Amino acid sequence: MPNDANQHAFDAILDTLSRGADAVISREELRAKLQKAEKTKTPLRIKLGLDPTAPDIHLGFAVVLRKLRAFQDAGHEAHLIIGDFTAQIGDPTGKSKTRPKLTREQVKQNAETYQEQLFRILDPQKSVIYFNSDWLGKMSFSDVIELAAKYTVAQTLEREDFRTRLEANKPLGLHEILYPLCQGQDSVEIKSDVELGGSDQRFNNLVGRELQRANGQESQVVILMPLLVGTDGVNKMSKSLGNYIGINEAPGEMFGKVMSIPDSALETYYVLCTDVPLDEVKVLLSGHPMEAKKRLAREIVTIYHDATAAQNAQEGFEKQFSRHETPDEMPEVSVVAAEIGIVELLRQCFDMTGGEAKRLVTQGGLSVDGEKMTDPQQQILPIDGLVIKAGKRRWAKIVISK
C-alpha cells in the first residue's frame, strides 16, 4: 500500500476511534500503536475499569462501552477490569466529601448484573474480564508503600477536587488518595495499550500512564469521553436523578424517553449514542427537530433491541401522543383483589421507590382509567383491566391474581 494511502486509511480509523472524544492523549501515540499492532498482527489491549457501584447500565455509561466496541470491531481486545476491590474504597472523583463504602456483597451483586449487560454491547469473543482484587487484594503493606513511592504529594494535589476539599478544611482520607494509584496499578498489571474513561476520569487515567512509565512499560494512550447529559438536558445522566435511559428498558419506554430530551441535546446524543455518519447528522439537525428526534429514537432502540421493535415503538408513540390514544398493548401487572394505596400500587406496577411514586402522584402524573389522582394517601380497590398511567410514557394494566 502506498504511504499516502496508508496514512489516509489510518486517519479514517483514528477518526472513527476518536469520534466524540473530549481528549485523546495522544493521537500520534495512538496512531503509532495502531500501526505497530497491524504490522505485528497483535491486537491492542484496550482497558476499561468498571467500579460496580450501581447495578444498571444506562446510555451515559454505554458511551464508553460503545467506544470499546469500536476498538473491538477494528480488531482489538477489550480488557475489562471489574473493580471489586476499588469499589470498596469508592472513587472520590468529583466528590466534595468521602464516599460511603460498599459492602463486598453489594459489589458482588452489582458486578454480576454488570456482566449480564456488558455483552449487549461488547463482543464476548474479544473480551477479557478481570477482578482487580486478584492483584490489589494480595498486596502486602510493603507493596503498598512501594506503589505510593512512585507518585508524589505534589502530583496528587494537582487534582482539583482533592485540593478544593483541603482548602475548605473538609476531610480527605488517605484511602482516597490511594484510589488513583490502585486504578493506575490495574494498567500496569494488564499492560494496557489504551485506557478509556469518562472525562471525569482524566486524573485517574493519567496516573496509569505515569505508573506504567515508572515500571518500564510503554505508557497507555488515554481516551476521554464526555459525560452524557440526561433526559433533563441539564445534569449528567444518572439513575439517582431519574434522568436516565437504561439499556435494558422496553422499546416503547426507551423510545419515549429519547423523545423527551431537549432539542439542544440532539447532536450530542447522535454523536455519542449512535453510529449515524456525522455529515448525515448535520443534515438531520438542519431539518425539523421532531423528525430528527424520531430518527434518533429509532437508532437507539434498534441498537439495543432491533429495527422491528424500533418501528413498533415509534408507531406506539405516535398513536399515544399524536392522537392521544391509549396503547393497544401494555405490561400486565398481577395484584390481589384487596384495597391498596396508590403509592404501593405504583411501586408494584412500575418498580418505583416509594419516594418516586409519591412525587409522581403529588405532581399530577398519575391517572387511573383516565382519572387523575393527586392524593398519595388515597386507597383504591383494583379490578381486572384497570389501566394505570404514570407520567407521559408508562402504562400498565391490572390483572387480578386468582
N, C-alpha and C positions, 0 to 999 in steps of 0.2 A: 504494500500500500504506500503510495507517495506520502512524503512527510506532511504536506499541507492537507491532504485528505485525512490522514491520521489525526492531525491537530483538530480538524473540523469535527471528526467523529467524537473525540474526547470532549470537545466543547459542548456537543449535544448531550452527552452523558452527564457532564457536570451541570448543565442547565436543568436536567431532569432531577438529579440528586440534590440540587440546591434550591429547587423551586420552593418559594415561600419562606425560606430560611431567614432568620434575623441576622445570623452570622455564620460564616464558615472560616474556621481558624486552623489552617488557611487553605484557600482554594488551590494554590500552587502545590502545597503538600498533598492535598487530596488527588490532584492530577498525577503527581509522581507515584503515589501509592496505587492508583488505578492502572497506570501504565506498567508498573512492576508486577502487579497481580496478573495482568494479561500476558506479559512476557514469560512469567514463571508458571503460569496456569495454576496459581494458588489463590483461592478466594480470600478476600479481606475478612477480618473478624470485626463485625460491627456490633458494638456494645450498647446495650440499653439496660440501665439499672431500674428496677421496679421495687419500690417500698410498698408492700401491700397494706396500706393504711386504710383503704376503703374497699368494699367487696365488688363494686361495679365499675365497668369501663364505659365512659361516655365519649362523645365526639371530640371533646377537648383533649382527652388522653389519647384518642385514636390518631390525632395529628402526627405524633411522633412514631406511633406504630405503623402508620401508612408510609412514613419516610423509610422506616426499617424494611418494609415490604418492597419498596422501590429498589433498595440495595439488593435484596434477595432476587428480584426479577433481573437485576444486572449481573447475577451470577455469584453473589457474595453470601456470607453466612451471618445469621442473626445469633448473637451471643447474649442471651437474656439472663440477667442476674436478679433473682428474687431476693430482696434484701430482708430476709427473715431475721438476720442479726441486727442490721442497722435500723430496721423498723422499730425495734425495741428501744433504740436511742431516741428516734424521732428527728427527722430532718428539720433543722432550725431555720431553713431558708424563708426569708420574708416574715419571720415571726417576731413580734415585739415582746414575747415572753416565752419561757420554756414550755415546750410541748409536753403533754402528758404521755407517759409511756404506754405502749400497747402490751398486753399480756402475750405470752408465747402462743396460747390457744387462739387468741384473736388473729394474730399474724398467720397462723397455720390455716385457719378457716378462709381468710381473705386470699391467701396465696393459692389455695385450691380453686377458688372461684375465678381468680385471675387466669389460671392456666386454661380453664374451660373456654374463656372468652378470647384469649390471645389468638387462637388459631382460627378465629373467624376472619382475621386479617392476615396473619402470617402463614407462611408455608412451613408446616411442621418438618418437612424433609430437609429444610435448610436452616433449622433452628436447633440451638443447643441451650439447655436450661441449667443454670447453676443456682445453688443457695449459698449466700456468702457466709453463712455460719460454718460452712465446710472448711474455710481457712481463718476467718476472723475469730470464730469461736474456739479455735485451737491455739491462738497466740498466747504466749506467756507474757508476764509483766515486762520481762526483759525485751521481748519482741515489740511491745507497745512503745517502750522508751526509744528503741532503735527507730521505729517508724516516726515518732514525734520529732526525733532529731533531724529528720530530713526536711523540716519545714519550720520557718521562723515565726516568732510572735508578730513581727512587723508585717510579714506576708499575711498572716491571719487577720490582722486588724485592717487590712485593705478591704476587707469585706464590710460593706456599708451597714448591714443590719447588726453585725456584731459591734461595730464602732458606735452606732446610734444608741444601742442599749447601754453600753458602758458610759457614754456621755450623759445619759438620762438616769444614771445610777440604778439601772434595772439589772436584775441578776442575769449572769451569763455563765452557765455551767461549763466546767472543763470537758464534760462528756460531749457538749455541743461543739466545742472547738475540735474535738477529735472526729466528729462526724465526717467532715470533708476528707480527712486523711483515710478514714475507713473506705469511703467511696473511691478515693484515688487508688487505694491498695487493691481494690477489685480490678482496676485496669491493669495493674502490674501482674496480678495473679493469672489473668486470662490472656495477657499480651495483646490487648485490643489495638486495632489499627485506627478505628474511628469510634468516637462516642457520640451518641445522640442524646439530646435532652431539651427541655423547655428553656426559654430564655432566662428563667429564674435560677437555672442550674449552672450558670456561667462559671461562678467561682468554684463550685464543686468539680465541674468537669475539667477546668484548667489545673486544679490540684493534681488530677490524674496525669496530665502532661508532665508536670514537674516531678512527680514521683517516678514515672517511667524513666525520665532522663536520669534521675538520681540512681536508678537501678540498672543503668546501662542499656535500656531499651530505646527503640525509636519511639518518639512521642506520638501519641494518637492525635488525629485530627478531631476537632470538636465542631459539631453542627448543632446550632441552637435554633429551635423552632419557636414561633410566637405562641403566647398563651391565648387560646381561642376565647373570644368573648361569648357569654352565654346568650340565651334567647331574649334576655332583657336589653341586650345591646350595650350594657354598661360594665358589668362585672365579669371577671373570669368565670368560665363555665364551672359550676360546682354543684354537686348534689345537695350540699347543705344550704345553698341559696335557692334551690328549686328552679334554677335556670338552665338545666342540663337536658341533653338528648342522649339517652342510653342506647348503646349499640344492640342491646337485646330487646328493645321495645318493639311492640307490634307495628306493622307497616303503617296503619292508619294513624296511630299515635305519633309515630316518627314524622310522618308527612305533615300532620297538623302542627307539630312543634316547629318544624322548619318554616312553615308558612307564617309563624308568629314572630320571626326575627325581624328587626327593623331593616329598612332598605339600606341603611348606612353600613350594615354588616354583610351585605350580599357578596361583595368582591372578596372579602376575607374568607368567607365560607367556601366560595368557589375554589379559591387558590389552595386552601388548606385541607378541605374535606372531599374534594373531587379530583378527577383527572381530566376535566374539560380543558382543552388547549387554551392558553392564555389569550391568544388572538380572538378565539371564539367567545371567551368570557367578556372581552371588551364590547363585542357586537351585542351580546345579550344584555349587558348593562346599559347600553345606549337606547334600548327599547323600553317597553312598558315594564315597570318593576314587578307587577303581579305575575306576568308571564315568565320573567327571569326567575322569580321565586318558585314558581311551579316546576320549572326545569330543574332548579337546584334540588327541590324536594324529591323529584323523581330520581335524580342521580344518586342522592344519598340513600334512599330506600332500596334502589337497585343494588348498591354496593353491599348492603347488609342483609338483603333478602333476595329479590330477583326482579326482573323487568315487569313480569305479570303482577306481582304484588304491588309494585310502584304504580302501575296503571290503575289497578283496582283502588289503591289508596287515594289517587287523585280523583277518580270518579266519585268515591265516597265523600271526599272533602267538598267537591263541587256541589254534590247533592245536598249535603248538610248545610253548607254556608252560603252558597249562591242561591239556593231555592228554599233554605230554612226548613228542611225536612228532617225527620228522624231517620237514622240509618236503618237499612233493612236488616243488617247483621250487627250484632254487638255481643260482647262477652256475657255469658250467663253465670250468675253467682248463686250458689245454693245457700239458703238460710233457713232457719227453723221458723215455724209459724207462731211466733211469740213477739210481744211488744219489744221494740228495740229503740235505743236512742239514735238520733240522726248521725251523730259523730261516730258511734260504733258501727253503724251500717256503712258509712263511707270508708271506714278502716277495712271492713271486710270486702267491700266491692273493689277498692282501688289501691289497697296496700299502702294506705297513708298512715302517718303518725297521727296521734290524737290532736297535736298542735296544728298540723297542716289541715286536718279536717275541720277543726273549729274555725280557723281563719277563713277557709273557703265558705263556710256557712255564713259567718258574720259579714263577709264581703259580698254576699248575694250571689255566690257562684253555684248554688245547689238548686236543682229542680227535681221534683218527684212527680212523674206523669204530667209534666208541663207546668206544675205549680211550684213557684219559687218559695223556698223556705229559708228563713234568716235567723231562726232561734236555735242555737246549738243545744239547748236543753230539751228540745221537742222530741217526743216519742211517737213512733208510728207502728202500725201493725202491718207487716209486709204480706203481700198476696202474690200469687203466680202472675207473672207478666208485668209486674210493676217496673217502670222504666226510670232509672236514675241517671241524671246528667250532672256531671261535676265539671265546672268550668266550661270552656268552649269546645273541648275536644273529646272528653271522656264520657263514655256511656256504659251502662250495664243494665241487664235485665234480670230481675229476681226470679228464681225458681225455688219453690218451697220444697225443702227436703222431706222425703217420706219417712 
